[in-house]
Amino acid sequence: MICKVNDIEIYYEVKGKGRPLLMVHGNSEDHSIFDEASEILKESFTVYLPDSRQHGKSTRLKEDLHYETIADDYLKFLEALDLRDVVFYGFSDGGIIGLLLASKTDRISRLIISGANVTHDGVKDGLKILIKLFYFFSRDPRMKMMLQEPDIRKEDLEKISVKTTVIAGEKDAVKESETRFIAESIPSSKLMILPKEEHGTYIVHKTKIADIILKEIEEDQ
């Protein structure tokens, strides 16, 4: 399916029936990383699986990319489809988008993020070096964005009023201090550091993240 927002086309797929669950992928990925998890989640939710701009089957433009722009795309996406009482799950860049979006709309009533950072220095040195190398050879605006952004401050996180679960792997590419800062700054938040897990080992083409989401929502009841 296609949703036209902000003069671009957002490609998305929909599965299941129930409360809307919007799942947003990370940098240089697309919605397919959630194929396995969404097969489980569709039994409890209407799962919306979009590709962010510059990713997958959505519009690709030869211009700089910014997290705020992507967040605004998803705000317009929620409005265009008139989605309310939304559970937002975001992985990596998707988590950054969730943090930006949650304080801007009342359409999101639950936020779950994995492996998100709030500053470009919030990732470990190994990943930072890889991003710099990729950008040097590709000049990919997606890499440039990660080198310069995000810049989400404590006061921005304090504006998030919805219940939030902040997740990271014990061996995540995001610094644990960054993850803890996010959880400590959001008023109604829960921190989960998953033993032995890396940045995406429990998410990308895995079902473990589906089990986590289901458990978190069940505990809300």
C-alpha positions in Angstrom: 0.0 0.0 0.0 1.0 3.6 -0.5 0.4 6.6 1.8 1.2 10.0 0.3 2.6 12.5 2.9 4.9 15.5 2.7 5.2 15.2 -1.1 6.6 11.6 -0.8 5.1 8.1 -0.9 5.4 5.9 2.1 5.1 2.2 1.3 3.6 0.1 3.9 2.0 -3.3 4.6 -0.7 -4.2 7.0 -1.3 -7.5 8.9 -3.9 -8.7 11.4 -6.7 -7.1 13.4 -6.9 -5.2 16.6 -5.2 -2.3 18.3 -2.8 -0.5 15.8 0.8 -1.4 16.2 3.3 0.7 14.1 6.7 -0.9 13.7 9.5 1.2 12.3 12.9 -0.2 11.2 16.4 1.1 11.5 18.8 2.8 9.2 19.4 1.2 5.8 16.8 -1.5 6.5 13.1 -1.9 5.6 9.9 -3.3 7.0 10.9 -6.8 6.2 13.2 -7.1 9.2 9.9 -7.6 11.2 8.5 -10.4 8.9 8.8 -13.1 11.5 7.8 -11.0 14.5 4.8 -9.5 12.7 3.4 -13.0 12.0 3.0 -13.5 15.7 1.9 -9.9 16.5 -0.8 -9.9 13.9 -2.8 -12.3 16.1 -3.2 -9.5 18.6 -2.8 -6.3 16.7 -3.3 -4.6 13.3 0.4 -4.3 12.5 1.5 -1.5 10.2 4.9 -2.0 8.6 6.1 1.0 6.7 9.4 1.8 4.9 10.8 5.2 6.0 11.7 7.7 3.3 15.0 6.9 1.6 14.4 3.2 2.5 12.8 0.2 1.0 10.0 0.9 -1.5 9.3 4.4 -0.2 10.4 7.6 -2.0 14.2 8.1 -2.4 15.4 11.7 -2.8 18.9 13.0 -3.4 18.9 15.3 -0.5 20.0 15.5 3.1 18.0 13.4 5.5 16.9 14.4 9.0 15.3 12.5 11.9 12.8 15.3 12.4 11.7 15.0 8.8 11.1 11.3 9.1 9.3 11.8 12.4 7.0 14.4 10.6 6.4 11.8 7.9 5.1 9.4 10.5 3.0 12.0 12.2 1.3 12.7 8.8 1.0 8.9 8.3 -0.9 8.5 11.5 -3.1 11.4 10.6 -3.7 10.2 7.0 -4.8 6.7 8.2 -6.5 8.2 11.3 -4.8 5.8 13.6 -5.4 6.3 17.3 -4.4 4.5 20.5 -1.3 3.4 18.7 1.4 1.2 20.1 4.7 2.5 18.5 7.6 0.1 18.3 10.9 1.4 16.9 14.3 -0.3 16.4 17.5 1.8 16.3 16.6 4.8 14.0 13.0 3.7 14.4 13.4 4.2 18.2 14.8 7.7 17.6 11.8 8.5 15.5 9.5 7.2 18.3 11.1 9.5 20.8 10.7 12.5 18.6 7.1 11.6 17.7 5.7 10.6 21.1 5.7 14.1 22.4 4.1 15.6 19.3 0.9 13.6 19.0 -1.8 12.0 21.3 -2.3 9.3 18.7 0.5 7.2 20.3 -0.6 5.8 23.6 2.3 3.3 24.2 6.0 3.6 23.2 8.5 0.7 23.0 12.0 1.4 21.6 15.1 -0.8 21.1 18.7 0.3 20.5 17.9 4.1 20.2 20.4 6.9 20.9 19.7 10.6 21.5 23.1 12.0 20.4 25.4 11.0 17.5 28.1 10.3 20.2 25.7 7.9 21.9 27.0 4.9 19.8 30.1 3.0 20.5 33.3 3.8 18.7 33.3 0.7 16.5 30.0 1.6 15.0 31.0 5.2 14.6 34.1 4.2 12.6 32.0 1.9 10.3 29.5 4.7 9.7 32.3 7.1 8.7 33.8 4.6 6.4 30.4 3.8 4.7 29.8 7.5 4.3 33.3 8.2 2.9 32.8 5.7 0.1 29.0 6.1 -0.5 28.1 9.7 0.4 24.8 8.1 1.5 22.6 10.8 3.2 21.4 8.1 5.6 25.0 7.7 6.9 25.5 11.4 7.0 22.4 11.7 9.2 23.8 9.2 11.7 27.1 11.1 11.9 25.5 14.4 12.7 22.2 13.6 14.5 20.1 13.1 16.6 20.2 15.9 19.2 17.4 15.0 21.6 17.8 16.7 25.0 16.7 15.7 28.5 13.9 18.3 28.4 12.6 16.8 25.1 12.5 13.3 26.7 10.7 14.8 29.8 7.9 15.8 27.5 7.0 12.2 26.7 4.0 11.4 28.8 3.1 8.0 27.5 4.2 4.8 29.2 7.6 3.8 27.6 9.7 0.7 27.5 13.4 1.4 26.7 15.3 -1.7 25.6 18.9 -2.5 24.6 21.1 -5.5 24.4 23.8 -6.1 26.9 26.3 -5.9 24.0 24.4 -3.2 22.1 26.1 -0.8 19.7 24.5 2.0 21.7 26.4 2.9 24.9 24.6 1.6 28.0 24.9 5.1 29.6 22.9 6.5 26.6 20.2 3.9 27.1 20.0 4.5 30.8 19.9 8.3 30.2 16.8 7.9 28.0 15.0 5.7 30.5 15.8 8.0 33.4 14.7 11.1 31.5 11.2 9.8 30.4 8.8 10.2 33.4 6.9 6.9 32.9 9.5 4.5 31.6 10.9 1.0 32.2 14.4 -0.1 31.3 15.3 -3.5 29.9 18.9 -4.5 29.3 18.8 -8.0 27.6 21.6 -10.3 28.6 23.9 -11.5 25.8 22.0 -9.7 23.1 23.6 -7.3 20.6 22.0 -4.4 18.7 19.6 -6.4 16.6 20.1 -10.0 17.5 16.7 -10.3 19.1 14.9 -8.2 16.5 16.1 -8.5 12.9 14.2 -11.6 11.5 13.6 -12.8 15.0 10.5 -13.5 17.0 11.9 -12.6 20.5 10.9 -8.9 20.0 7.3 -10.0 19.4 7.3 -11.9 22.7 8.6 -8.8 24.5 6.0 -6.5 22.9 3.2 -8.8 23.8 4.4 -9.2 27.4 4.8 -5.4 27.8 1.3 -4.7 26.5 -0.3 -7.5 28.6 1.3 -6.0 31.7 -0.5 -2.7 30.9 -3.9 -4.3 31.3 
